[in-house]
């Protein structure tokens, strides 16, 4: 079906094509945001009146900065217990022992139902996680284990910073191509019978 010149239908097609292109770009560049990834679940337990869920990021876990996020709820009511104090400790399992600890805070968490602690893990291997919760039901500790892979080479960690200019350039070129195609269609004579 051919559209007569100066109608809105071809422009609608171009608009939807640009929206689809932006969606694909965002899904590739920001997968955690687009897929709503909350990290790797390490454990979820009910202990002495608490329901405690522990997650770790990035996925997959690698040596370097690791975010341990903890959500604490009342086990009976399911209410979020924002007033609970949380300490996170990790210890490597193996011949070389390394320990790291930090208090989990709301400020460090992106989701405000969680408290998070950012820990720097110096090497790959198996790590034991100890989460201590102090709140209205007393003090409890839950443990979990996580396997941490080797750190990525620097160039793989930094690739997005060097390649991001290709995205707006590519979108500009796509736009220019669509405009030129539209102009070519408009310049063709309309045959009437």
Backbone bond lengths (Angstrom), bond angles and torsions (degrees), N, CA, C in turn:
res aa  C-N    CA-C-N  psi(-1)  N-CA   C-N-CA  omega(-1)  CA-C   N-CA-C  phi
1 X - - - 1.443 - - 1.521 108.30 -
2 X 1.314 116.98 126.79 1.457 121.85 179.75 1.516 109.69 -96.08
3 X 1.332 115.44 137.13 1.457 120.63 177.65 1.527 108.64 -94.79
4 X 1.323 117.63 137.72 1.460 119.56 174.21 1.527 109.53 -65.74
5 X 1.336 117.82 157.00 1.461 120.06 -179.88 1.522 111.70 -58.11
6 X 1.349 114.84 152.75 1.470 123.84 175.34 1.527 113.76 64.96
7 X 1.316 117.62 34.66 1.462 119.41 173.21 1.514 108.34 -105.82
8 X 1.317 117.30 161.73 1.461 122.17 -174.12 1.520 113.03 -84.55
9 X 1.323 119.80 -16.13 1.463 121.23 -173.99 1.524 113.55 -58.54
10 X 1.332 121.92 -46.02 1.466 119.83 178.45 1.525 112.51 -63.21
11 X 1.323 117.78 -33.66 1.460 120.15 179.10 1.521 110.97 -66.93
12 X 1.321 117.48 -36.51 1.458 120.83 177.07 1.526 110.54 -61.68
13 X 1.319 116.25 -41.53 1.464 120.55 178.45 1.527 110.54 -60.90
14 X 1.324 117.46 -44.82 1.465 121.70 179.59 1.521 111.26 -63.59
15 X 1.314 117.41 -40.12 1.461 120.97 -179.88 1.527 110.35 -62.48
16 X 1.330 116.94 -44.69 1.468 120.14 180.00 1.529 111.32 -67.49
17 X 1.311 117.07 -33.68 1.457 120.61 176.98 1.525 110.51 -65.42
18 X 1.328 117.40 -41.98 1.467 120.61 177.80 1.534 111.61 -66.08
19 X 1.329 117.07 -39.94 1.465 120.21 177.46 1.528 110.10 -62.94
20 X 1.313 117.93 -43.18 1.467 121.33 178.24 1.522 110.59 -63.20
21 X 1.335 117.32 -41.43 1.470 120.51 179.62 1.525 110.64 -63.17
22 X 1.326 117.82 -44.00 1.465 121.23 178.00 1.530 111.14 -62.53
23 X 1.312 117.62 -39.85 1.467 121.11 179.32 1.522 111.46 -62.30
24 X 1.318 116.42 -42.81 1.468 120.49 178.79 1.523 110.10 -64.97
25 X 1.318 117.00 -43.66 1.469 121.01 179.88 1.523 110.39 -61.14
26 X 1.324 118.03 -46.09 1.464 120.84 179.78 1.525 112.21 -64.41
27 X 1.323 117.10 -38.24 1.469 120.35 178.69 1.517 111.34 -64.69
28 X 1.330 117.36 -32.86 1.465 120.81 179.74 1.520 110.74 -78.89
29 X 1.335 116.82 -44.86 1.459 121.04 -174.15 1.523 112.01 -76.11
30 X 1.321 118.48 -37.32 1.466 122.57 -175.63 1.526 110.70 -124.42
31 X 1.322 119.18 67.40 1.466 119.01 -175.32 1.516 113.78 -64.53
32 X 1.351 118.84 -33.30 1.464 119.07 -179.85 1.516 110.58 -64.51
33 X 1.330 117.32 -39.58 1.456 120.58 -179.73 1.521 110.21 -71.51
34 X 1.327 116.63 -46.39 1.461 118.69 -174.20 1.526 112.89 -71.28
35 X 1.309 118.31 -31.01 1.462 120.04 179.78 1.523 112.18 -97.88
36 X 1.341 117.73 -0.63 1.468 123.09 -179.35 1.516 111.00 56.94
37 X 1.308 115.53 45.25 1.454 121.88 -178.78 1.519 109.93 -76.08
38 X 1.346 117.97 125.16 1.455 121.48 179.89 1.502 113.04 -102.76
39 X 1.297 119.06 4.22 1.450 121.37 -179.61 1.515 111.86 107.95
40 X 1.310 113.97 -173.72 1.469 121.84 -178.39 1.524 108.49 -93.09
41 X 1.334 118.46 123.26 1.470 118.93 176.92 1.532 110.20 -70.86
42 X 1.318 115.69 125.24 1.465 120.62 178.16 1.518 111.41 -94.05
43 X 1.327 117.08 -42.27 1.459 120.70 178.69 1.526 110.12 -163.90
44 X 1.336 115.15 155.90 1.462 122.11 170.16 1.513 106.16 -143.36
45 X 1.331 115.19 116.68 1.467 119.68 -174.88 1.515 111.09 -137.60
46 X 1.337 114.12 153.66 1.463 121.05 170.59 1.517 107.21 -108.09
47 X 1.350 114.85 120.62 1.464 121.10 -177.11 1.522 108.63 -137.38
48 X 1.319 117.45 121.96 1.472 123.93 173.25 1.529 113.92 45.89
49 X 1.308 117.52 47.38 1.459 121.09 176.13 1.520 114.56 91.99
50 X 1.325 117.69 -4.07 1.465 121.69 178.35 1.525 110.17 -108.29
51 X 1.319 116.32 147.29 1.461 122.25 165.50 1.532 104.72 -113.00
52 X 1.329 115.88 116.82 1.466 121.16 -172.76 1.523 108.63 -119.37
53 X 1.337 115.58 125.64 1.470 121.95 176.18 1.523 107.78 -117.99
54 X 1.352 115.79 132.83 1.463 121.68 -177.98 1.528 108.31 -123.20
55 X 1.339 115.72 131.07 1.465 123.04 180.00 1.527 109.18 -128.09
56 X 1.342 116.02 156.08 1.462 120.85 177.51 1.522 109.52 -133.79
57 X 1.324 115.90 143.05 1.460 123.36 175.41 1.510 107.90 -131.56
58 X 1.288 121.18 154.56 1.464 130.01 5.77 1.526 111.44 -81.69
59 X 1.296 115.74 168.62 1.458 121.02 176.58 1.527 107.27 -112.50
60 X 1.291 119.44 121.52 1.460 129.23 -4.16 1.528 110.80 -74.13
61 X 1.329 115.12 156.98 1.458 120.49 179.68 1.517 110.15 -68.53
62 X 1.347 115.52 135.75 1.466 122.20 -179.95 1.519 109.07 -137.42
63 X 1.326 116.20 156.30 1.458 120.82 174.76 1.520 108.52 -57.96
64 X 1.314 116.32 145.41 1.457 122.06 -175.19 1.512 108.85 120.54
65 X 1.332 117.91 -153.87 1.462 119.45 -179.49 1.527 112.12 -70.44
66 X 1.336 115.47 129.45 1.466 121.81 178.62 1.519 107.45 -128.99
67 X 1.325 115.80 131.85 1.459 123.09 179.72 1.524 107.66 -98.52
68 X 1.337 116.54 119.47 1.470 121.84 174.65 1.530 106.36 -104.73
69 X 1.346 116.73 115.71 1.461 122.05 -179.05 1.520 109.56 -109.03
70 X 1.338 115.47 139.95 1.464 121.50 -176.28 1.521 108.98 -130.84
71 X 1.337 115.63 132.30 1.461 120.98 173.10 1.523 107.64 -116.04
72 X 1.341 115.63 129.68 1.459 121.37 -179.21 1.523 108.43 -118.30
73 X 1.334 115.66 127.21 1.458 122.47 178.21 1.515 109.51 -127.65
74 X 1.320 115.62 158.89 1.451 120.82 170.32 1.528 106.68 -73.16
75 X 1.316 117.93 125.52 1.468 121.64 -174.71 1.527 111.89 -64.16
76 X 1.312 117.98 -31.31 1.464 120.95 -176.63 1.528 111.91 -81.40
77 X 1.334 117.38 -46.14 1.464 121.07 -174.10 1.524 113.56 -97.52
78 X 1.333 117.15 -21.33 1.461 120.83 -176.57 1.518 113.78 80.80
79 X 1.334 117.28 4.64 1.464 120.90 179.99 1.528 111.13 -71.66
80 X 1.314 114.85 142.09 1.461 121.91 177.21 1.530 109.20 -69.26
81 X 1.317 117.75 130.79 1.463 122.19 179.84 1.526 109.19 -103.29
82 X 1.311 115.77 84.87 1.463 121.18 -176.15 1.522 112.44 -70.73
83 X 1.342 117.16 -21.26 1.463 119.79 -176.79 1.530 113.72 -84.07
84 X 1.313 118.57 -2.11 1.467 121.02 -179.85 1.525 110.49 -72.83
85 X 1.323 116.22 135.87 1.470 121.49 174.94 1.529 107.40 -89.57
86 X 1.331 115.76 137.75 1.470 120.33 -175.10 1.522 109.95 -130.53
87 X 1.322 115.46 129.33 1.465 122.12 173.61 1.518 108.40 -115.01
88 X 1.333 116.05 137.81 1.463 121.58 179.58 1.523 107.98 -119.98
89 X 1.321 115.34 129.20 1.462 121.37 176.16 1.521 108.14 -128.69
90 X 1.316 116.67 142.31 1.458 121.69 174.43 1.520 108.30 -128.80
91 X 1.327 114.59 148.40 1.467 120.70 178.52 1.514 108.07 -143.23
92 X 1.322 115.56 134.11 1.459 119.62 178.80 1.522 109.78 -71.37
93 X 1.331 115.09 150.37 1.460 121.65 178.01 1.522 106.47 -111.25
94 X 1.306 116.83 120.68 1.457 119.04 -179.48 1.516 111.20 146.16
95 X 1.330 115.37 -169.08 1.465 119.21 -175.72 1.533 113.22 -66.52
96 X 1.326 117.77 -32.47 1.463 121.40 177.52 1.526 107.64 -102.08
97 X 1.332 117.02 122.06 1.455 121.08 -177.21 1.525 109.46 -104.26
98 X 1.310 115.14 125.64 1.466 122.10 174.82 1.516 107.63 -128.48
99 X 1.323 115.49 141.62 1.466 120.70 179.25 1.518 109.29 -126.01
100 X 1.334 114.89 143.02 1.458 122.00 175.42 1.522 106.58 -139.52
101 X 1.337 116.69 147.91 1.472 119.77 176.74 1.517 109.31 -151.01
102 X 1.328 115.33 155.49 1.462 122.59 177.35 1.518 108.59 -164.46
103 X 1.319 114.80 153.33 1.462 120.05 173.21 1.517 108.11 -80.43
104 X 1.321 116.47 137.07 1.469 120.99 176.52 1.524 107.89 -84.41
105 X 1.343 115.86 131.59 1.463 120.75 -177.74 1.525 110.78 -128.71
106 X 1.333 115.78 158.09 1.458 120.70 175.31 1.522 111.03 -67.76
107 X 1.334 117.29 -32.76 1.459 121.54 -178.34 1.527 111.51 -63.21
108 X 1.319 117.71 -33.17 1.462 121.47 -178.77 1.527 112.23 -80.87
109 X 1.332 117.40 -13.19 1.469 121.38 -176.41 1.528 110.60 -93.42
110 X 1.327 115.97 141.23 1.462 120.05 174.93 1.528 110.58 -81.56
111 X 1.324 117.71 -35.12 1.460 122.96 175.51 1.525 106.89 -95.28
112 X 1.301 118.11 119.91 1.463 121.63 -173.44 1.528 114.08 -74.70
113 X 1.327 118.59 -0.14 1.462 120.47 169.91 1.528 110.68 -83.44
114 X 1.315 116.14 -8.83 1.458 122.16 -179.17 1.515 110.06 -110.48
115 X 1.316 114.92 162.17 1.457 122.80 163.93 1.522 104.63 -119.68
116 X 1.324 116.56 142.23 1.461 119.77 -173.93 1.523 111.37 -130.87
117 X 1.317 114.71 152.19 1.467 122.86 174.25 1.520 107.49 -129.10
118 X 1.318 116.35 132.09 1.460 121.72 178.20 1.528 107.86 -100.30
119 X 1.322 115.24 119.32 1.465 121.41 -178.20 1.522 110.33 -120.81
120 X 1.309 116.62 143.00 1.465 122.53 178.25 1.526 108.08 -98.50
121 X 1.346 116.07 111.51 1.472 120.35 179.04 1.521 108.20 -95.25
122 X 1.339 117.90 120.59 1.460 121.05 -170.99 1.527 115.58 -75.43
123 X 1.330 117.77 -20.96 1.466 118.88 -177.31 1.517 111.47 -154.03
124 X 1.322 114.86 165.58 1.462 122.14 -179.99 1.524 110.27 -76.22
125 X 1.330 114.86 161.53 1.460 120.68 177.24 1.512 110.98 137.89
126 X 1.315 115.09 -167.68 1.464 121.42 179.52 1.533 108.46 -89.69
127 X 1.327 115.61 135.58 1.463 121.86 -179.65 1.520 109.44 -128.28
128 X 1.318 116.99 137.50 1.452 123.71 175.50 1.529 107.43 -94.60
129 X 1.334 117.43 133.34 1.460 123.00 -179.54 1.529 108.29 -111.10
130 X 1.335 115.94 130.14 1.458 122.40 177.66 1.527 108.00 -119.90
131 X 1.320 117.07 120.21 1.463 121.77 179.34 1.524 107.78 -115.76
132 X 1.340 115.23 120.50 1.462 121.25 179.15 1.518 108.67 -108.07
133 X 1.342 115.82 125.25 1.464 122.14 -179.54 1.524 107.87 -113.92
134 X 1.349 115.97 127.81 1.465 122.13 177.66 1.520 107.49 -121.31
135 X 1.338 116.22 116.94 1.461 119.66 -176.52 1.510 111.92 -159.90
136 X 1.328 115.53 -155.39 1.465 121.32 -173.13 1.522 114.12 -65.93
137 X 1.335 118.49 -20.14 1.469 120.92 178.23 1.528 111.51 -99.82
138 X 1.319 117.69 11.68 1.463 120.92 -179.85 1.521 110.94 101.12
139 X 1.335 114.86 -163.64 1.465 121.57 -177.74 1.524 109.47 -108.30
140 X 1.330 116.04 129.30 1.459 121.21 178.02 1.533 108.80 -134.72
141 X 1.328 114.57 159.76 1.461 119.83 176.50 1.523 109.21 -131.77
142 X 1.323 116.20 135.24 1.462 121.65 173.09 1.526 107.32 -119.49
143 X 1.317 114.63 150.81 1.461 119.51 -179.61 1.526 109.49 -125.05
144 X 1.300 113.91 155.59 1.462 121.26 176.19 1.520 106.78 -151.69
145 X 1.311 115.13 167.34 1.454 120.51 178.63 1.518 108.05 -126.11
146 X 1.329 115.77 143.41 1.467 119.42 177.22 1.523 109.47 -137.20
147 X 1.312 114.26 145.74 1.465 122.13 176.83 1.520 107.52 -101.30
148 X 1.327 116.18 123.88 1.461 121.93 -176.22 1.524 108.59 -111.87
149 X 1.339 115.81 128.33 1.459 121.19 179.75 1.525 111.66 -84.61
150 X 1.329 115.02 175.09 1.466 120.58 178.14 1.522 110.01 -66.09
151 X 1.317 115.78 151.80 1.467 121.17 177.33 1.523 109.37 -65.99
152 X 1.321 115.92 145.83 1.461 120.54 176.57 1.525 109.55 -70.06
153 X 1.328 117.19 149.32 1.467 118.60 172.83 1.532 109.34 -61.24
154 X 1.322 115.23 153.33 1.466 120.42 -175.73 1.532 112.55 -55.41
155 X 1.327 118.35 -40.68 1.467 120.12 -177.58 1.527 111.30 -64.67
156 X 1.341 117.84 -32.39 1.462 119.77 178.74 1.528 111.37 -74.82
157 X 1.338 117.63 -30.51 1.462 120.00 176.63 1.524 111.59 -73.08
158 X 1.330 117.14 -27.49 1.459 121.43 -172.82 1.529 114.08 -102.57
159 X 1.337 119.75 -1.68 1.461 121.40 -172.03 1.527 112.71 -57.04
160 X 1.326 117.79 -37.33 1.465 119.87 -177.13 1.529 111.53 -64.02
161 X 1.330 116.89 -34.56 1.461 120.01 -179.50 1.529 111.28 -67.79
162 X 1.315 117.25 -30.29 1.457 120.21 -178.73 1.524 113.02 -87.81
163 X 1.328 117.16 -23.86 1.463 119.90 -175.67 1.521 114.18 -102.35
164 X 1.332 119.15 -8.99 1.458 119.48 -176.61 1.525 113.04 -59.46
165 X 1.340 121.83 -31.99 1.477 118.47 178.51 1.532 113.22 -60.38
166 X 1.324 118.19 -22.37 1.463 120.24 179.24 1.534 111.59 -65.15
167 X 1.318 118.17 -26.97 1.469 121.55 -177.73 1.535 111.24 -67.15
168 X 1.347 119.74 -56.28 1.471 116.94 179.35 1.526 112.63 -65.71
169 X 1.334 117.15 -32.93 1.464 119.23 177.71 1.528 109.81 -64.23
170 X 1.324 116.73 -44.73 1.466 121.02 178.09 1.522 112.22 -62.25
171 X 1.331 116.99 -41.49 1.463 119.80 178.31 1.531 111.02 -66.97
172 X 1.329 117.37 -37.67 1.465 120.17 176.31 1.525 110.38 -62.88
173 X 1.340 117.48 -44.64 1.464 120.43 179.04 1.526 111.62 -63.95
174 X 1.340 117.32 -39.64 1.460 121.06 175.99 1.529 110.47 -60.32
175 X 1.325 116.27 -45.16 1.461 120.47 178.60 1.528 111.03 -60.62
176 X 1.332 117.10 -44.80 1.463 120.80 -179.61 1.527 111.31 -62.80
177 X 1.314 116.37 -39.88 1.466 120.73 178.61 1.530 110.56 -64.31
178 X 1.342 116.59 -43.19 1.463 120.01 179.67 1.526 111.40 -64.56
179 X 1.322 116.68 -40.81 1.466 120.08 178.54 1.527 110.37 -64.33
180 X 1.328 117.11 -44.77 1.473 120.48 179.88 1.523 110.69 -63.03
181 X 1.316 117.29 -40.69 1.465 121.04 178.45 1.526 110.65 -62.89
182 X 1.328 115.99 -41.11 1.461 120.16 178.54 1.528 110.81 -64.70
183 X 1.330 116.81 -40.04 1.467 120.40 178.92 1.526 110.95 -65.72
184 X 1.329 117.87 -38.63 1.467 120.91 177.28 1.520 110.72 -62.26
185 X 1.318 116.64 -40.99 1.472 120.34 179.46 1.530 110.73 -65.66
186 X 1.318 116.60 -38.97 1.464 120.14 -179.71 1.529 111.58 -68.55
187 X 1.337 116.34 -32.51 1.461 119.23 -175.98 1.527 112.42 -77.63
188 X 1.330 118.74 -14.85 1.476 120.73 176.88 1.515 108.83 -70.94
189 X 1.305 116.85 138.81 1.466 118.41 178.02 1.524 110.59 -70.13
190 X 1.311 115.34 144.26 1.469 121.57 178.51 1.526 106.99 -90.73
191 X 1.320 114.74 121.96 1.450 120.02 -179.70 1.530 109.90 -88.69
192 X 1.274 115.89 128.72 1.466 119.94 177.02 1.519 108.17 -117.97
193 X 1.283 116.50 143.47 1.472 121.50 -178.82 1.485 110.29 -113.96
